[in-house]
């Protein structure tokens, strides 16, 4: 068996185009590192609805140039079969694919390799001029009339990772069956020698595209709206600083202070353990800067700036408080409703159901989808969408995906308006709760070393469904793997609808599902306090009751999940 792995590794080494990964493989072979070789050659990094994402390194089970070239070849074959005709030849935009990339290790090389493959395959590659946010790439697809787009990024993953995200010509991420068909074309690539690479011919785009994106981005705020707000911004060592500051400047927000240690792109993300605003400690430098600058608002983007995190001064705690994604989604959803926007409000099955209450109260259509913007962006007539993982789409006609830049602009305008009136975003959240009800959410997750533990936990829950969780009766249990006809597409998840406690809690909900990007089993929790009850007992009592109910759910889940 070992000899087979060694033979396979040597064959891979012979065609590996990257001196870095060749050196890595040579060292493993020379050291006879059986475990290292077995891991790297355990299989081919799987292409799915998130494209590719994984640890950088040598071999088919890592992100590297050889894997990316195969992926690009599979994408080219799929596009030529599904969308491209010989009647319109390059360089017209109909047969063009736009390629973006962030500042992670190897991102620029992966972008160049993709351009070389597509150009040689008879498509025309348009490459963004430098590392830029994912929303710029998503905008460019429709702006330029391209048949598809590729973004090289691992978003907020650890520094050792990179990824490869594919969009189609409608500007939204791929969904089945496109991912399966692309994967089938990738699997058909037997050798890199079979993949021709162009030496030139692709086009590097200029700054006019970025100007167009910024012009569209600032249209989400009222040009005559309030602007007196002091903002601290962090790009989390990613590519968001220049575009975000450009958007703030064009929109008239003049008092913006970047976090200096995190403003410039750095693929090693030296000041954070994980470059994700949700992770413990990731916002420490931003909070320190905000205290020093006496800021009103902290806005953080993840490294590719498609997500947006918000923090506000919290007088009760004497410091700064991060708003949950569901809280930001409620603020933005309420603002969209206030504007009288025509269209559909949408969120995912694991996000708060508060957006549905906002939509009903304002006679606006509402839709829930599976997790991910690949589903949200495809909602017909979409006006606003968000997911609890800090993703917001406030201008689907401009960017048919989550966009941390436009979301930040709308939130800054809301904060400035609140400040003008002697209030804060926390006061606006109180108003939302008083009007629509208190929808308190939280998460409980378990990280595992072996993925089979997650599958076994899901099997146990399906075989023995709980009758109560956290002291709340399970009114209905739904297996999302076997949805009702006409409902959502099947997905590996379980949803428990909870009854109230007869006192403070009106209802509750728990959704359990494996993470799509990390080795985690996640549970998404929600409890609801009716606005009528809030009027009787007051928000502080309602919030305390909701907090206790969520804590009870988390304690119960620790045993129920069995990991």
Protein Blocks (a to p, Z undefined) as FASTA:
>chain_A
ZZmmmmmmmmmmmmocbfklmmmmmmmmmnopaklmmmmmnpccdddfkopaddededjk
bccfklmmmmmmmmmmmmmmmmpcfkbccfbfklgccddddfbehklmmmmmmmmmmmmn
opacdddfbdcdfklmmmmmmmnopabdcdddehjacfkbccdddddfkopacddfklmm
mmmmmmmpmbfklpccdfbhpacddfklmmmmmmmmmmmpcfkbcfbdcddddehhpakl
mmmmmmmmmnopabbcddfklmpgcfklmmbfblcfkbghklmmmmmmmmmnopabdcdd
dfkopaccdddddfknopacdddfklmmmmmmmmmmmnopacdddddfkbcfklmmmmmm
nopacddddedjklmmmpghiabdcdfkopacfblmlmgcddfklmmmmmmmmmmmmmmn
opafklmmmmmmmmnopcdddddddddfbfklmmmmmmmmmmmccfbeehiacfbdcdfk
lccehiacdddddddddddehlmmmbdcddddddfkbccddddddddddfklmmmnojkl
mmmmmmmmmmmmmmmmmmmnoZZ
